[in-house]
Amino acid sequence: MLGLLGGVVMNTDVPANPSQDPSVNPNHDIVDVQNTDCCIVGGGPAGAILSLLLARQGISVILLEAHKDFDRDFRGDTIHPSVMEIMEELGLSDRLLQLPHAKMRQIQVQTPQDTITLADFSHLKTRYPYITMLPQVKFLEFITEQARQYPNFQLLMGANVQELIIENGVIQGIRYRGHGGWHEIRAILTVGADGRHSKLRQLGDFTSIETSPPMDVLWFRLPRHAGDPEAGMGRFGQGHILAMLNRGDEWQIAYVIPKGGYQQLRATGLEVLKKSVVEIVPEFSQRISNLHDWSQVAFLSVESSRVKHWYRPGLLLIGDAAHIMSPVGGVGINYAIQDAVVAANILSKPLQNKHVELSDLAKVQRQRELPTRIIQGFQTFIQKQIFAPILSSNRAFVPPLLLRLPILRDLPARLIALGVFPVHVQGSGE
């Protein structure tokens, strides 16, 4: 499978002849061609952090984001202690915490019978024993503003990547549309950090290993009043699951439904959904009128998968592009950022030397695949052992053994807050 070509180990799964690859169309009228060390596609947390880390090392980076701004609704807004420790290593944690935010020190669920703590972060050995609730748009603006301090960093918004440039079986960059036409970026390394619907995963013809989560999620917002609790909380009712996340003057609501049940629920009408929400959270009875149209409800088809190989010659996938996470625990952002840190640690030197081998890309996957598989296994356990029984019956919730034994009680908090293995930034780059 492996051979060496032009400083990059060949992977024979990639077509050797670009004229035979449908992703390559050299007949476009190209407005301009840019060259860079690393082209990163996707301006989410993984792409933004990787851009900053590489720029600090003197590596030329172009970050592409398909949207014209970072402001999308219902993005994950949780920054876990693992990421705060990375921010501290970068000297940015104090400045980041100057932005308006809330702190979640526990994850609790309220049932008709009791209030149960699923995760308590206060016992963890970290300077940040809480989940920071910060709008992702603010986080991304903050990180890219730090990256802009380096002249070798460039951010292109509204850049819609359409094609890979493949020459002799090696990916040499991308072509994108936007800013008045077609553009070409040639790079030593292209990184796909473009999320769960990754265009680069599609263009690279990566094979995914998928599981079948038993649930989907509806997202919507309701007003948050003075006197409401600061921390979010889950509610387990008979046959229903709802989570409340603090978004300042609003609650972001996650209403969990059985997999495939969205169309049936929608057919019964919005009033049925509203009635169910009030049954679970009676204090919303005067606020539910703010939900008056299905256009206010976002549907998330919950997935959990990972690609078999995260890399091809000249191309690496990280974050949700490489492994789609369930929303359980809100860990997707944090694992994506840890991917970015590991990628920067491993690839900075090869990029500085203008010479990236496939073995370098494989090393990124080796370091990150096991933690990803472990956390996905943990999410599967929660989904099957806690969520599925609640959604499929009217039985009262009984905490699993994992949450009742003192020796195991801190395990969920550690997995959610810090991940499986600690990840640290290597070198100051200053």
C-alpha positions, 0 to 999 in steps of 0.5 A, spaced: 500 500 500 505 504 501 510 507 496 514 513 496 513 519 491 516 526 491 517 526 499 510 523 500 508 516 501 503 514 496 497 511 497 494 507 491 487 508 493 488 515 490 487 515 482 494 516 479 492 520 473 488 526 475 485 526 468 481 520 470 479 523 477 472 526 476 474 531 482 479 535 477 477 539 472 482 544 469 478 547 464 475 553 469 477 560 468 482 561 474 482 568 477 488 567 481 493 561 484 496 562 491 501 558 494 502 556 501 505 551 506 498 549 509 491 550 506 486 548 511 478 548 509 473 549 514 473 555 519 470 551 525 474 550 532 479 545 529 481 549 523 481 555 527 486 552 532 490 549 527 491 555 523 493 559 529 498 554 532 501 553 525 502 560 524 505 561 530 511 556 528 512 561 522 508 556 517 504 560 511 497 558 512 490 559 508 484 558 512 478 557 508 471 558 510 465 557 506 460 562 510 461 569 510 461 570 517 462 565 523 455 566 526 451 560 525 445 558 530 445 552 534 453 551 534 456 547 540 458 553 545 461 548 550 469 549 551 471 544 556 477 544 561 482 540 556 481 546 551 482 551 557 488 548 559 490 549 551 488 556 551 493 557 558 499 554 554 498 559 549 497 565 554 490 566 551 486 563 557 485 570 561 483 574 555 478 569 553 475 569 559 474 576 559 468 575 554 461 574 556 460 567 558 457 562 564 460 556 567 457 549 568 460 546 574 456 540 574 451 536 569 445 534 573 438 531 570 432 532 574 427 527 574 420 526 577 423 523 583 429 526 584 435 530 581 441 526 579 448 528 578 451 525 572 458 529 572 461 533 577 467 537 574 469 540 581 473 534 583 478 534 577 485 536 578 485 542 573 485 550 574 478 550 570 473 545 573 467 547 569 465 547 562 465 554 559 459 556 556 461 561 550 458 562 544 462 559 538 462 565 534 465 569 539 470 563 540 472 563 533 472 570 532 477 571 538 482 565 535 482 568 528 484 575 531 490 572 534 492 568 528 491 575 524 497 577 528 502 573 524 503 575 517 503 568 514 496 567 516 490 569 511 483 567 512 478 567 506 471 567 508 465 565 503 470 560 499 466 554 497 471 549 496 469 545 490 475 540 487 481 537 489 488 538 485 491 531 484 497 530 480 501 523 480 496 521 485 498 526 490 493 532 493 496 538 491 491 543 494 484 545 492 480 549 487 474 554 490 469 558 488 467 565 491 470 572 490 468 573 483 470 566 480 474 560 481 481 560 485 486 555 486 490 554 492 496 550 492 499 547 498 504 542 501 498 539 505 491 540 505 487 539 511 480 538 511 476 541 518 470 542 514 465 538 519 460 533 519 458 534 512 465 535 510 466 536 502 473 534 503 471 527 505 467 527 500 472 529 494 477 524 497 472 518 497 474 516 504 470 510 507 466 511 514 465 506 519 458 508 522 454 506 528 447 507 529 445 512 535 438 511 537 436 518 537 435 525 534 435 532 537 430 538 536 434 545 537 430 551 539 430 557 544 426 560 549 427 566 554 431 565 560 429 569 566 432 573 572 432 568 577 433 562 573 439 557 574 445 559 571 447 552 570 444 548 564 440 542 566 437 536 563 430 533 564 428 526 564 420 525 563 416 519 562 418 517 555 422 524 554 429 527 554 430 535 554 436 539 556 437 546 557 443 550 556 445 557 558 445 562 552 445 569 556 438 571 555 435 565 552 435 557 554 438 553 548 433 547 548 435 540 546 429 536 545 431 528 544 426 524 540 427 517 538 431 516 531 427 517 525 421 520 529 421 527 527 417 526 521 411 523 525 412 528 531 412 534 525 405 531 522 402 531 529 403 539 530 407 544 533 402 544 539 404 537 541 411 538 541 410 545 546 405 541 550 410 535 551 416 541 553 411 544 558 410 537 561 417 536 562 419 543 564 412 546 567 416 553 568 416 554 561 408 554 561 408 562 560 414 562 555 412 556 550 408 561 546 415 564 544 415 558 539 410 559 534 413 556 528 417 550 525 422 554 522 424 556 529 426 548 530 432 546 528 433 538 526 439 534 528 440 527 525 445 524 530 450 520 527 457 517 530 462 515 525 469 515 523 473 514 517 477 508 516 483 512 514 484 520 516 489 521 510 491 521 503 497 523 500 497 531 501 491 531 505 489 530 512 482 530 515 481 532 523 475 533 527 468 532 525 471 531 518 474 525 520 470 522 526 462 525 527 461 525 534 454 524 537 452 531 541 452 526 548 457 530 553 458 536 548 465 533 547 465 534 539 469 541 539 474 539 544 476 533 541 476 536 534 481 542 538 485 536 541 486 533 533 488 540 531 493 540 537 496 533 535 496 535 528 500 541 529 505 538 534 507 532 529 506 536 522 510 543 524 517 541 523 515 537 516 511 543 514 517 548 516 522 543 512 517 543 506 516 535 506 510 532 509 510 524 508 504 520 509 507 517 515 507 523 518 499 524 517 498 517 519 502 518 526 496 524 527 491 518 526 495 513 531 495 518 536 488 521 536 484 514 533 484 511 540 481 517 544 476 518 539 474 510 539 473 510 547 469 517 547 465 514 542 464 508 545 462 512 552 457 516 548 454 509 545 454 507 552 450 513 555 445 513 548 443 505 549 443 504 557 440 511 559 437 515 553 434 509 549 430 506 555 427 513 557 425 514 550 422 507 549 418 506 555 415 510 561 419 507 566 423 511 572 430 513 570 435 508 574 442 511 574 447 505 571 452 502 576 457 507 573 454 513 576 452 509 583 459 506 585 464 511 588 470 509 585 467 510 578 463 516 579 468 521 577 469 517 570 464 521 566 466 527 568 473 526 566 472 523 560 467 529 558 472 535 561 479 532 559 478 527 554 482 520 554 489 522 554 492 529 555 494 533 549 499 539 550 502 544 545 509 543 544 513 549 543 511 556 544 512 558 537 514 566 539 
